[in-house]
């Protein structure tokens, strides 16, 4: 009984993680502060999942596929994102409780692994607290009002609870280095990262059999460092110098008890690459962003913890979701054996946005053009899987060894994608790159936007202004869109901002009582193909 409850809670948590990841991708939220808030909320919900499963309403939650984004984020409406498959509905409930008859051996194995991980966590936490207790308190003008201590047992700066520990060689640091280090560590304390990661490690220990729990733990650790790097860069400003500090400290780093080391080798490479990219520093959380995060998490939590019942989801979909969530093991496959899979595949839900597959070392990378790539590893000569999310791809190979397409496996569905000519794929990719580089709006996009805003205010959507397969979805969402838009008052101005990486025109609309950013894609005839809006950023 206990294992069945844990298995269902882990599966529901994995569904919640997948929904949050998808929402962040669809909404193009890249700000690490916002992402940390979202994943922190996901962690809290996942820890409470067994209780939420008992409290969740028993009613079926049915959401139109085109409205998923609206359902997850009422503050950022999805408007006309539907593709041909969007006429169906998605029953947003978790699969039925798995009854696989766990034996006493299974229970013993779970308790053995979970107990070992919990013991490691407890011993590491105690060791960290002892390390802090043995450290010598520094009392200088630059340490106030923080609790800063020096420890001969460490080689890099470290945060334990509300205390900053410095290595003995800090006396040789420049004033700028010391200022950046203290800003980095103080940022961890301000955001309570020590306790967040402690809970994340606890969650990982309790649900050690779920790959999603391990992924969430790694994601939170990386975001905690990214946000503290921002605090340090606000003090240092020189990105190259700060990157050099991280690299130098990573060389000296060694394994430490529970705490937050400033330069853990596992995270330094990604952090340095991001720092050297430069650009403006991400904005911190404010009331609007917290409201956005809550609006995202509340319905997603209700959906993921929703009622149990075999009538709430297609059993075939539930079985595929369970299969897709299983841990995968990569096999050894000669790199040249993967080359036949590289190329372009027509995605079933996005016109003129093919899936690009290419090889990098011993694995494949794939992405819809205009979106970030994801690595895939071979589990058979023709099947590949992602280590980031429960997503797999099965290439279709005929008797002559020719690859005709790939079937994508995700969220309990199998989506076929036929292979297209490389010349066509490259042409589409080049066209998108040139469009983004030109940074010019498509003809008629501003006029289409203004007309659509006027239709929302009037409460009547003109079907002829939309692609035919989008009209029903937009009209069904109109009352919810009006609830968000009408309080903003009359439209005062529309300003083109940029073309985003996916080829959509981004406009800023200023109203009498607020501002919104709009993403617009129009056909050559001036009809709306895709459109949505969100808070100005």
C-alpha positions in Angstrom: 0.0 0.0 0.0 2.8 2.4 0.9 4.7 1.7 -2.3 1.6 2.1 -4.4 1.0 5.5 -2.7 4.7 6.6 -3.3 4.6 5.3 -6.9 1.5 7.3 -7.7 2.8 10.4 -5.9 6.1 10.2 -7.8 4.2 9.8 -11.1 2.0 12.7 -10.4 5.0 14.8 -9.4 6.7 13.9 -12.7 3.5 15.0 -14.5 3.7 18.3 -12.6 7.4 18.8 -13.5 6.6 18.1 -17.1 3.7 20.5 -17.1 5.9 23.2 -15.5 8.7 22.6 -18.0 6.3 22.8 -20.9 4.7 26.0 -19.6 8.1 27.7 -19.2 9.1 26.7 -22.7 5.8 27.8 -24.3 5.8 31.1 -22.4 9.5 31.6 -23.2 10.4 32.3 -19.6 14.2 32.3 -19.3 14.6 34.6 -16.3 16.4 32.4 -13.7 14.8 34.2 -10.8 11.3 33.4 -12.2 12.4 29.8 -13.0 13.7 29.3 -9.5 10.4 30.5 -8.0 8.5 28.1 -10.3 10.7 25.1 -9.5 10.7 25.9 -5.8 6.9 25.8 -5.9 7.0 22.5 -7.8 9.3 21.1 -5.2 6.9 22.1 -2.4 3.9 20.7 -4.2 5.8 17.4 -4.9 6.7 17.0 -1.3 3.1 17.5 -0.3 1.7 15.4 -3.2 0.6 12.4 -1.0 -1.5 14.8 1.0 -2.8 16.7 -2.0 -3.9 13.5 -3.6 -6.3 13.0 -0.7 -7.6 16.6 -0.8 -7.8 17.1 -4.6 -11.4 17.4 -6.0 -12.9 14.3 -7.5 -14.3 16.1 -10.6 -12.9 15.6 -14.0 -10.7 18.5 -15.3 -11.1 18.8 -19.0 -9.1 21.5 -20.8 -9.0 22.2 -24.6 -5.6 21.4 -25.9 -5.4 24.9 -27.3 -6.1 26.3 -23.9 -3.4 24.5 -22.0 -1.3 27.6 -21.8 -4.2 29.7 -20.7 -5.1 27.1 -18.0 -1.6 27.0 -16.6 -1.1 30.7 -16.8 -4.2 32.9 -16.6 -1.9 36.0 -16.6 -0.5 35.1 -20.0 -3.3 34.0 -22.4 -2.7 31.7 -25.3 -4.6 33.0 -28.3 -4.9 30.9 -31.5 -2.0 28.5 -31.0 -4.1 25.6 -32.0 -2.9 23.3 -34.8 -5.0 20.6 -36.5 -4.8 18.3 -33.5 -6.1 21.0 -31.2 -9.7 20.3 -31.8 -9.4 17.4 -29.4 -9.5 17.8 -25.6 -7.0 16.8 -23.0 -8.3 15.1 -19.9 -5.9 16.5 -17.3 -5.8 13.9 -14.7 -3.2 11.4 -13.6 -3.1 7.8 -14.5 -4.9 5.3 -12.1 -3.0 4.0 -9.2 -0.6 1.4 -10.2 -1.4 -2.0 -8.8 1.7 -4.1 -9.6 1.7 -6.2 -6.4 4.9 -5.1 -4.7 6.5 -7.9 -2.7 8.2 -7.6 0.6 11.5 -7.6 -1.4 10.4 -4.5 -3.2 9.5 -2.7 0.0 12.8 -3.7 1.6 14.7 -2.5 -1.5 12.9 0.9 -1.3 13.5 1.3 2.4 17.2 0.3 2.0 17.9 2.9 -0.8 15.8 5.6 0.8 17.3 5.0 4.2 20.8 5.1 2.8 20.1 8.4 1.0 18.4 9.9 4.1 21.3 8.9 6.3 23.8 10.5 3.9 21.7 13.7 4.0 21.6 13.7 7.8 25.3 13.0 8.2 26.2 15.6 5.6 24.0 18.2 7.3 25.5 17.5 10.7 29.0 17.6 9.2 28.2 21.0 7.7 26.8 22.4 11.0 29.9 21.1 12.8 32.1 22.8 10.2 30.3 26.1 10.8 30.6 25.7 14.6 34.4 25.1 14.3 35.0 28.1 12.0 36.3 31.4 13.5 34.0 34.4 13.4 35.4 37.4 11.5 34.7 40.8 13.0 35.6 43.6 10.6 33.8 46.5 9.1 33.2 44.7 5.8 31.6 41.7 7.5 28.7 43.5 9.1 25.9 42.7 9.5 26.5 39.2 8.1 27.7 36.1 10.0 31.1 35.5 8.2 33.6 33.0 9.4 36.9 31.5 8.2 37.4 27.7 8.1 40.7 25.9 7.5 38.7 22.9 6.3 37.5 24.4 3.1 39.1 25.7 -0.1 36.3 27.7 -1.6 33.6 30.0 -0.2 30.6 28.1 1.2 27.2 29.0 2.7 25.7 26.9 5.5 22.3 28.0 6.7 22.8 31.7 7.4 26.6 31.7 7.7 29.2 32.5 5.0 32.4 30.4 5.3 35.6 31.7 3.7 38.8 29.7 3.1 42.0 30.8 4.8 43.5 32.3 1.6 40.7 34.9 1.4 43.3 37.4 2.8 45.0 37.4 -0.6 41.9 38.3 -2.5 41.5 41.7 -4.1 38.8 44.0 -2.8 36.7 43.4 -6.0 37.0 39.6 -5.6 35.9 39.8 -2.0 33.0 42.0 -2.8 31.8 39.7 -5.6 32.2 36.6 -3.4 30.3 38.1 -0.5 27.5 39.3 -2.8 27.2 35.8 -4.3 27.0 34.1 -0.9 24.8 36.7 0.7 22.4 36.2 -2.2 22.1 32.5 -1.3 21.2 33.5 2.3 18.7 36.1 1.2 16.8 33.6 -0.9 17.2 30.7 1.6 18.8 28.5 -1.0 20.4 26.3 1.6 17.0 25.2 2.9 15.5 24.9 -0.6 18.3 22.5 -1.7 18.0 20.6 1.6 14.4 20.0 0.9 15.2 19.1 -2.7 17.7 16.5 -1.5 15.1 15.1 0.9 12.6 14.9 -2.0 15.2 13.1 -4.1 15.8 10.6 -1.3 12.1 9.8 -0.8 11.4 9.5 -4.6 14.8 8.1 -5.6 13.2 5.8 -8.2 11.9 8.8 -10.1 14.2 10.4 -12.7 12.2 13.6 -12.4 13.2 14.0 -8.8 16.9 13.8 -9.7 16.4 16.2 -12.6 14.6 18.7 -10.3 17.3 18.6 -7.7 20.0 19.3 -10.4 17.9 22.1 -11.9 17.4 23.9 -8.5 21.1 23.7 -7.8 22.0 25.2 -11.1 19.4 28.0 -10.8 20.6 28.9 -7.3 24.1 29.4 -8.6 22.9 31.4 -11.6 20.9 33.8 -9.4 23.8 34.3 -7.1 26.1 34.9 -10.0 23.7 37.7 -11.0 24.1 39.3 -7.6 27.9 39.1 -7.9 27.9 40.6 -11.4 25.9 43.5 -10.1 28.8 44.3 -7.9 31.7 43.4 -10.2 30.2 44.3 -13.7 33.3 42.8 -15.4 32.0 39.5 -16.7 35.3 38.1 -17.8 37.0 38.8 -14.4 34.2 37.1 -12.6 34.3 34.1 -14.9 38.0 33.8 -14.2 37.3 33.8 -10.5 34.9 30.9 -10.8 37.3 28.9 -12.9 40.1 29.5 -10.4 38.0 28.4 -7.5 36.6 25.4 -9.3 40.2 24.1 -9.6 40.6 24.2 -5.8 37.1 22.9 -5.0 36.7 19.5 -3.3 33.7 17.5 -2.0 32.1 19.2 1.0 29.3 18.4 3.4 25.8 19.8 3.0 26.3 23.5 2.0 26.4 25.7 -1.0 29.9 25.9 -2.5 30.5 28.9 -4.8 32.3 27.0 -7.5 31.2 23.4 -7.7 33.0 21.9 -10.7 29.8 20.3 -11.9 28.1 23.6 -12.5 31.0 25.9 -13.4 31.2 25.2 -17.2 27.5 26.1 -17.8 27.8 29.1 -15.6 30.9 30.5 -17.2 29.4 30.0 -20.7 26.3 32.0 -19.6 28.4 34.7 -18.0 30.6 35.2 -21.0 27.6 35.6 -23.3 27.1 39.0 -21.6 23.9 40.9 -22.1 21.7 42.6 -19.6 21.3 41.0 -16.2 18.0 39.2 -15.4 15.4 41.1 -13.5 14.6 40.1 -10.0 11.2 38.9 -8.7 8.5 41.5 -8.1 4.8 41.4 -7.2 3.8 40.8 -10.8 6.2 37.9 -11.3 5.1 36.3 -8.1 1.5 36.6 -9.2 2.5 35.0 -12.5 4.2 32.1 -10.8 1.2 31.5 -8.5 -1.1 31.6 -11.5 1.0 29.0 -13.2 1.4 26.6 -10.2 -2.1 26.7 -8.7 -4.0 25.0 -11.6 -1.1 22.8 -12.5 -0.9 21.5 -9.0 -4.7 20.8 -8.9 -4.4 19.0 -12.3 -1.4 16.9 -11.3 -2.9 16.0 -7.9 -6.4 15.5 -9.3 -8.8 12.7 -8.7 -7.9 9.1 -9.2 -10.2 7.0 -11.4 -9.9 4.8 -14.4 -12.5 6.8 -16.2 -10.4 10.0 -16.1 -7.8 9.0 -18.7 -7.6 6.7 -21.7 -5.9 3.5 -20.3 -3.7 3.4 -23.5 -2.5 6.9 -22.9 -1.8 6.1 -19.2 0.1 3.0 -20.2 2.2 4.9 -22.7 2.9 7.6 -20.1 4.1 5.0 -17.6 6.3 3.4 -20.3 7.8 6.8 -21.4 8.6 7.7 -17.8 10.7 4.6 -17.2 14.4 5.0 -16.6 16.4 4.5 -19.8 19.9 3.0 -20.3 22.1 4.2 -23.2 23.8 1.5 -25.3 27.1 1.7 -27.1 26.4 2.7 -30.8 29.0 3.6 -33.3 28.7 7.4 -34.1 28.6 6.7 -37.8 25.6 4.4 -37.3 23.7 7.5 -36.1 24.5 9.7 -39.1 21.6 8.2 -41.2 19.1 9.7 -38.8 20.4 13.3 -39.2 18.2 15.6 -41.2 14.9 17.3 -41.0 11.4 15.9 -40.1 8.1 17.6 -40.5 6.6 18.3 -37.1 2.9 17.4 -36.8 1.8 20.5 -34.9 3.9 23.3 -36.4 3.9 24.3 -40.1 7.2 25.4 -41.6 9.0 24.6 -38.3 10.6 21.2 -39.0 12.5 19.1 -36.4 16.2 19.2 -37.0 18.3 16.2 -36.0 22.1 16.2 -36.0 24.9 14.4 -34.2 27.3 15.6 -31.6 29.8 13.0 -30.4 28.0 9.8 -29.2 24.5 11.2 -29.1 22.0 13.0 -31.3 20.7 16.5 -30.7 17.2 17.5 -31.9 15.1 20.7 -31.8 12.3 22.4 -33.6 14.1 25.2 -35.6 14.0 28.3 -33.6 13.9 26.5 -30.2 16.7 25.1 -27.9 18.2 21.7 -28.7 17.9 18.6 -26.5 20.4 15.7 -26.4 19.2 12.2 -27.2 21.0 8.9 -26.5 20.6 5.5 -28.1 18.7 2.8 -26.3 18.5 0.6 -29.4 19.9 0.9 -32.9 16.8 2.9 -33.9 15.4 4.3 -30.7 16.7 7.3 -28.7 15.8 9.0 -25.4 16.3 12.3 -23.6 17.9 12.4 -20.1 16.2 15.7 -19.4 12.6 14.7 -19.8 10.5 11.5 -20.5 10.7 12.0 -24.3 11.8 9.4 -26.8 12.0 9.0 -30.6 11.8 5.9 -32.7 13.2 6.2 -36.2 11.4 4.4 -39.0 13.8 2.4 -41.1 12.8 0.4 -44.2 14.2 -2.9 -45.5 16.8 -1.0 -47.6 18.0 0.8 -44.5 16.5 4.2 -45.5 15.0 6.4 -42.7 11.5 7.6 -43.6 10.5 9.4 -40.4 10.5 9.4 -36.7 7.8 8.8 -34.1 8.0 11.1 -31.1 6.8 9.6 -27.8 5.8 12.2 -25.1 3.0 12.8 -22.6 1.4 9.4 -23.5 1.1 10.2 -27.2 2.9 9.0 -30.3 3.4 11.7 -32.9 4.7 10.7 -36.3 7.1 13.1 -38.1 7.9 12.3 -41.8 11.3 13.0 -43.1 11.6 15.9 -45.5 14.2 16.8 -48.1 17.3 18.4 -46.5 17.2 21.2 -49.0 13.7 22.1 -47.9 14.7 21.9 -44.2 17.7 24.1 -44.7 15.7 26.6 -46.7 13.1 26.8 -43.9 15.9 27.1 -41.3 17.7 29.8 -43.3 14.5 31.7 -43.9 13.8 31.7 -40.2 17.4 32.9 -39.4 17.1 35.7 -42.0 13.8 36.7 -40.6 15.1 36.9 -37.1 18.2 38.7 -38.3 16.2 41.3 -40.3 14.2 42.1 -37.1 11.4 43.5 -39.2 7.7 42.7 -38.7 5.7 40.8 -41.2 3.5 42.9 -43.5 0.1 43.3 -42.0 1.0 42.0 -38.5 0.5 45.3 -36.7 -2.9 45.9 -38.5 -3.9 42.3 -37.6 -3.0 42.9 -34.0 -4.9 46.2 -33.7 -7.9 44.6 -35.3 -7.8 41.6 -33.0 -7.5 43.9 -29.9 -10.6 45.8 -31.1 -12.5 42.5 -31.6 -11.7 41.4 -28.1 -13.0 44.7 -26.7 -16.2 44.4 -28.8 -16.6 40.8 -27.7 -16.9 39.5 -31.3 -14.1 37.6 -33.1 -14.1 37.9 -36.9 -13.6 34.3 -38.2 -12.2 35.6 -41.5 -9.3 37.3 -39.7 -8.0 33.9 -38.4 -6.7 30.7 -40.0 -9.7 28.5 -40.3 -8.5 25.8 -37.8 -7.9 28.5 -35.2 -11.2 30.3 -35.0 -13.1 27.9 -32.7 -10.3 27.7 -30.2 -10.0 31.5 -30.0 -13.7 32.1 -29.7 -14.0 29.5 -26.9 -11.3 31.4 -25.0 -12.8 34.9 -25.6 -14.6 35.3 -22.2 -11.3 34.5 -20.3 -9.3 36.7 -22.6 -11.7 39.6 -22.0 -11.5 39.1 -18.2 -7.8 39.8 -18.6 -7.9 42.5 -21.2 -10.9 44.7 -20.6 -9.7 46.0 -17.2 -6.7 47.5 -19.0 -8.9 50.1 -20.7 -8.5 51.6 -24.2 -5.6 50.9 -26.4 -3.3 53.9 -26.6 -0.3 52.8 -28.7 1.3 49.7 -30.3 5.1 49.6 -30.7 7.1 46.9 -32.5 9.9 45.5 -30.2 11.6 42.6 -32.1 11.3 39.3 -34.0 11.8 36.5 -31.4 13.9 33.4 -32.0 10.8 31.5 -33.2 10.1 34.1 -35.9 7.1 35.8 -34.2 6.7 39.6 -34.2 6.7 41.0 -30.7 4.7 44.2 -30.0 4.2 46.2 -26.9 0.7 47.4 -26.4 0.1 50.3 -24.0 -3.4 50.7 -22.6 -4.9 53.3 -20.3 -4.3 51.1 -17.3 -1.5 48.7 -18.2 1.0 47.3 -20.7 1.1 43.9 -22.4 3.5 42.3 -24.8 2.0 40.5 -27.8 3.5 37.8 -30.0 2.0 37.7 -33.5 2.4 35.5 -36.6 0.4 36.3 -39.7 0.0 34.5 -43.1 1.0 36.3 -46.3 -2.8 37.1 -46.7 -2.7 38.9 -43.3 -4.6 36.3 -41.4 -3.6 35.5 -37.8 -1.8 32.1 -37.6 -0.7 32.4 -33.9 -1.0 35.1 -31.3 -0.7 35.3 -27.5 0.1 38.0 -25.0 1.8 38.3 -21.6 3.1 40.8 -19.0 5.6 43.3 -20.4 9.2 42.2 -19.8 
